[in-house]
Amino acid sequence: MIELNERKRTHLLQTCLILLLVLTQQLIFFAIAGVQANASVADVSGGRMIDLFTQKEPYSGKGINKSSDAFASQSEVILYANVTYRGAPVVNKLVVFEAHGPPNRYNNITILARTAMSNASGIATTSFRLPWPSEHSKEIVFGTWFALAAVDIAEERVVDTLTFRVGWIVEIVSIATIDENLKPKNHFAKATCVGAELHIRNIAMLPKTATIIVTAFDAFNVPFDSIMLDDFNVEPGETYIFAYCFLNISEQAAIGNAMINASAYTAPPSMGGVPYCPEVSAKFVITSRNVAVINVTTSSIDVIAGQIVNVMVAVTNKGSETETFSVSAFYGPFLIQTLSVKSLSPNQNRTITFVWNTTYVPAGSYTIKAVAETVPGETETEDNTYTDGTVMVRVQRIPLLPRELSIVALIVAAALALFAIALLLTRRKKKTPQPVTLSVDVLPS
C-alpha cells in the first residue's frame, strides 16, 4: 500500500511538472511575440522597417505583426522580409529568420536561425518544410506557429513577427447517423435510408472547395452505397459547416454492426484529388423488421345470421426491433375490424380477438383471413397474411305446415272469404230505402 501511494505521488508530481513546463513555454512564446511587436512599432516610427510575410496571398501577413493564412501539414513555408528605410528598399542587408512550433508536451520545434540577403527590392527570402514526426505528429505540429525576422538598419535592430496556423485545412471533425427528420438515430432497417450529418471545419482565411465522399459498409465490411458531394463549398471559420446526405440500405446488406465513413478531398480522386484530412467514421446497426400472422381461429364455423363470431388472430415479431402495427380481419372481401398491436418485442407472440357481428351478413360461406400491416423496411411480406377455413352463415327459416293441413287451411280460408262476402251483400240489401206515403188533409171552404 505504501509503495502504491508513492507511485501515485510520483505520477502526480510528473504530471504537474509537465503542465508547468507547457505553461511556461506558452508564456515565453507570447512574451517574445509581445516584445518583438513593440520593437517593430518603435522602429517603424524611426523610418526603419522590416515586414515579414509568407506566400499565402491575399492573406500573407503583410503589415506589422500580422497573421498569415494557414498551412497544411508538410507544406513548404516561404518567409519574405521586406527591408526598407524611410520607404526605400535596403539592399544587400542580412536578415535573420526564426520559427517556433506550438508548445506541447512531446517536442517543441524550433527552426534554427537562417539568414538571407535582401535583393534589389529590399526583400530577403528563406523557406522550410513543416515537419511531420512519426509519433504524436498532430500534437507536435498542429497549432499556432510563431515566426520572426530581424535586421540591423543604421545600427538599429528592427524586428517583425508573424503567426500562422498549421493543421488540416479542411477537416471533417465528426460524422453521426441521423433519421429522415435529421434526428440522431443508430438503428436502421433494410430497404430504408441511413442519414449522415457531417461537421466540417475550414481553418484557412479563404473559402475552400472540397469533394466529400461518404460510403456505408455492412457487417461484413461490404460497401452497399456511396455518395459524392462534389464542389462542396466550405467557408472559413471555427463554426462547423453542416452537411447532410442519405444512403440506401439494400436488401442484400448484412444484418448487424455497420459503418459509415466520410473523407474530404481537394478534388475527386479520379481527377487527381488528394485528402484534406483523415477519414472519420460512425457505427450504426442494420436491423431486420418482419411481422407475421401465424394463426387464425374462429369461435364457430356455422352460425345463424345475427350471431356473434369471435376471430382470434395470433401475430409474431420475427425482426430485431420492437414493433407497433395494425392487423385487419376479413370475411371474404369484407372488413370485420382493424386493431392495433403495440410494442411487440422481437421473438414475441400476441393474440388479439376480433368481434364479427353477422346480423346483416347475407347467407353464404365466407373465408376468414387476417392481414398484418407492412412495417417500414420489411422485405418479407408473404407471412403478413394468414387465411383460415370458412364460416357458414345461414338465414333462419319460417316453419312450414304439412301439405294436408295446408289444403284444409286454404279451403277454410276460402269459405270464410265467401261467408264474409255474403254477409256484406245481405247487409246492403237490408239497408235498401222504402217508399214514403204522405197524407194531406183538405179543409172545407
Sequence and secondary structure as in RCSB ss.txt:
>XXXX:A:sequence
MIELNERKRTHLLQTCLILLLVLTQQLIFFAIAGVQANASVADVSGGRMIDLFTQKEPYSGKGINKSSDAFASQS
EVILYANVTYRGAPVVNKLVVFEAHGPPNRYNNITILARTAMSNASGIATTSFRLPWPSEHSKEIVFGTWFALAA
VDIAEERVVDTLTFRVGWIVEIVSIATIDENLKPKNHFAKATCVGAELHIRNIAMLPKTATIIVTAFDAFNVPFD
SIMLDDFNVEPGETYIFAYCFLNISEQAAIGNAMINASAYTAPPSMGGVPYCPEVSAKFVITSRNVAVINVTTSS
IDVIAGQIVNVMVAVTNKGSETETFSVSAFYGPFLIQTLSVKSLSPNQNRTITFVWNTTYVPAGSYTIKAVAETV
PGETETEDNTYTDGTVMVRVQRIPLLPRELSIVALIVAAALALFAIALLLTRRKKKTPQPVTLSVDVLPS
>XXXX:A:secstr
 HHHHHHHHHHHHHHHHHHHHHHHHHHHHHHHHHHHHHHHHHHHHTTEEEEEEES TTSS TTTT B   B TT 
EEEEEEEEEETTEE  S EEEEEEE    SS   EEEEEEEE  TTSEEEEEEE    SSSHHHHHSEEEEEEEE
EEETTEEEEEEEEEEES SEEEEEEEEE TTS B  EEETTSEEEEEEEEEE SSS EEEEEEEEEE TTS EEE
EEEEEEEEE SEEEEEEEEEEEE  TTS SEEEEEEEEEESS GGGT  BSS  EEEEEEEE   EEEEEEEES 
SEEETT EEEEEEEEEE SSS EEEEEEEEETTEEEEEEEEEEE TT EEEEEEEEE TT  SEEEEEEEEE   
TT    GGGEEEEEEEEEE        HHHHHHHHHHHHHHHHHHHHHHHHHHHHT              
